Amino acid sequence: MTLPKLQIPQALLKFAVDKLSGMLGTSIIVLVSVIKDSQIAICVKISDEFVKKGINAGKIVSEIAAATGGKGGGRPNYAQGGGKNPEKLDEILLKLKNDLKNI
């Protein structure tokens, strides 16, 4: 699956994950945007069903942010963060996708 390349600021990512979670219901939503070729915005929202299974949005954001030279965190059901090295995004998002497939 090819990930779309969009430049979306952090506030719009939060709005988008909220809207998507309302539409999708039980879901794990990970949205990442590269802004100005060097700033990364990350938002993750996880439905309660997945939180009960041990999936944690704060840990997912922290993993993506750390891999891209940034910081992030939050609650088990919602988290946000940022990074500075977009070259690492494809690798970390593919790893995350594969990890989540095994749930």
Disulfide bonds with the S-S distance in Angstrom:
none
